[in-house]
C-alpha cells in the first residue's frame, strides 16, 4: 500500500480554489460535511477497504457532532481539490508557515507527530544521535528529514513512499527508516512477524516534529469554532484515541 504523505499532512496543497468555502449554516442546510481523502492510502483512508482508515472514521465522528452525514470526496492529486468541493482535510500540519499557500484554516491541534526512526528489534540504535557513517537510513525523497540526516554525514537511501522505506528495512537493505510513527505503527500492526522498534522522536529538531489539526477550506468563524468544539469533545471522551488505536497508532498530546 502506497502512503501519499503530502496529501496526509496537507503541506503541499497549494492550488485550492480561491472561492469562498461553505459556512456552517450551509453545511447544516445541505445535511453533509465534505471530506477530501485519498482512496488508496491506508491507514489514512481507503475507498475499498474495511476498516476504511482513521480519516474516514474521524470524519464520520466530526459529521455526527455537527448533526450531518459525511460525504467523501476522493482525490488523487492536490489539483483535484479545486473541483472536489470538500469542506475539510484531516491530518494537516498545524503550522501557519506550512499552510501559507494552501488557504486552509487550521483547527486546534489534536495530536503531535513528526519523523521517528523505525529499526529492527535487534538493532543497537537508540536515537537519532546513534546514527553515524556506518548506518544507512531510508528517507523520503526531497523531505526535510533527508536533508537533516544527510547534513549529519549519515548515508541515506531515498524512497518515494514511507511504505517502500519500511519494506526495504524489513528486507535488511537499510539499517533504519525515517518515517512517521503512524506509518511505522501501522506496518507493525499489519506485519506482526516483522515488527520494528519505533524510537522516540527527537524534539530538539523543530523541523522533525509538528502538531496535527483539521484543515478547513475557507470556513466561516462559526464552522471553525464548531470543529474546535467537536474535536475537544472527541478527545475528552477518548473517541479520537480509539479511532487511531484501531490502526495501531498511539497518539501523542500536542504541544
Secondary structure as UniProt FT lines:
FT   HELIX           5..9
FT   HELIX           24..30
FT   STRAND          32..37
FT   STRAND          40..41
FT   TURN            42..44
FT   STRAND          45..46
FT   HELIX           54..66
FT   STRAND          69..74
FT   HELIX           78..80
FT   HELIX           81..84
FT   STRAND          88..93
FT   TURN            96..102
FT   STRAND          104..106
FT   STRAND          111..114
FT   STRAND          116..119
FT   TURN            121..122
FT   HELIX           128..130
FT   TURN            133..134
FT   STRAND          137..140
FT   TURN            141..142
FT   HELIX           144..151
FT   TURN            152..153
FT   STRAND          156..159
FT   HELIX           162..170
FT   TURN            171..172
FT   STRAND          176..179
FT   HELIX           181..190
FT   HELIX           192..194
FT   STRAND          197..198
FT   TURN            203..204
FT   HELIX           206..208
FT   STRAND          209..217
FT   HELIX           221..236
FT   TURN            237..238
FT   HELIX           239..245
FT   TURN            246..248
//
